[in-house]
Structures are given as C-alpha cells and as structure tokens.
Amino acid sequence: RSLHLNLDWKITDNDRLFIKAYQKFENTKQRITHLSTVTSPFSYTRFISLVLSYSHTFNNDAILFAEIGADHTRTTSNGSHVGDTYPYGFIEFDTPLLTRDLWLMLGAEVDYENTWNIGQNRGQHTVSDFYVQLDYTHGPWVLTLGDRYRMMNYWYRQYDSEDHSLWTHQRNNHCYLASVGYKTGHHFLQALVARRFFYPEISDFLVDETATSTDLKYDADSYSTNLAHEGVLRYSYQQKNLTYHASIE
C-alpha cells in the first residue's frame, strides 16, 4: 500500500515550487505450522517522505535553488520498535562572474540522521557541507576548480538502567577537485584529479564492547579518516542517436 503525490507549481516566470510526498506500508507475514519453526517475526514498516524544492531565476540567468526534505521509517517487529529519521536541507547559488564564460557556484547543505531502538539505544549524526566551484569555458576548453568542506558530529547513547552516559565526537575535512576538458566536434576528453574522504559510522569507533559505559566503549582516536586520491581520464562521443562513454581511473 503506497501513496505518491507530486505538485509542480510555476508561481511566476522566475519562480517554481515542487512538492513531493510519499507514504508506504509494508507487512511481513509468515504462515505458522509450528511456532518453533518461525525464522523471522512478523513486522510492520511505515515509510514517509516529504520534499519541497524551490528555484528562482535572476535576470542575468543566475539561479538560486533550495530544497528541504525528510524521510522517516518506523518498523515494529516482535514487540520492538526501530526508527530512522533523516531530515536535510541545502541551498545553492549559480551565477556568472564578469563574463558569461566564468560561473561561480556556492552552496551549503546540512543532513541529520536519528536512528533509535526504543528502550535500547539512539545514534545521531549531522553532516554539514559548504562548497564552492568555479567553471571557466574558453572556446573548446572547460576548466573546473572546486572545494567541499565537511563537518561531522556524532552522538550516541545506550538506554538501560545503569548506563546514562553520552558519547560525542566531531571531525572535519576537505574535498578538492580540479579538471580540464577539451571538446571538438562529437568528441569530449576530460582529465580530473580529486581528493575525497569517507566519513565513518558510529560503529567504526567501537573499541571495547565489554566497557561498563557508552563513553568508554568508543574512542575517536581509534579511527583515522580514510582519504582517497583519485585521477580520472574520460572520453565521450555523442551523436543524435548514439552516445559512447569510456573512462580510466
């Protein structure tokens, strides 16, 4: 059982609002002949999603785009309740600088996730991104430079009668991007170098499961942020009825 609603509202010639709502139910059932043979308990899951997107176009063709949304999932199984709430929002502005060949993109994004198991534990984290990118086009050449700065915050609490401690942690890092492309006719060749990083899950910090309190189970220094240095060479060929892509990483 599900319900899906989309609304596309052109408010003015320069303003547009898009709304998307979604709801879904899932029931898991199993025929019982002998109770001891039940491999998985009955479960009921409800998923709800709401997204609002807004865009505004300025007279110089600059674009402001903003979006907020949230996903919520709740599962009931064998008397236990597990849920996950994921709200997010971002705003982005693209504008030409001095010339139509040079474009600047500025943006910010915040994601929050709250995962809980009633009576047992709750894990939360936020991811905050701030990014900037320059795109310059000159004849057949396309040059791109960008940086994304990310801040991550973690909270974790175990719910039981003896342990009320809260474990917290924060870390941050940069992602860098530089690429150059050349287009001639139906052909496009691009070389790209980037530095990326992977943000850890709370379980990656787990050190001692037998510790007497949550704040002693986790150690932020036990996990070093994984960095990936990437180099990519891409080629594409495009005609009206044919597109071909190839890449080496």
Salt bridges, closest charged atoms under 4 A:
ASP8 OD1 - ARG16 NE 3.53
ASP15 OD1 - HIS56 ND1 2.68
GLU26 OE2 - LYS24 NZ 3.17
ASP61 OD2 - ARG100 NH2 3.17
GLU113 OE1 - HIS125 NE2 3.70
ASP129 OD2 - ARG148 NH1 2.71
ASP129 OD2 - ARG150 NH2 2.70
ASP147 OD2 - HIS174 ND1 3.18
GLU230 OE1 - ARG196 NE 2.52
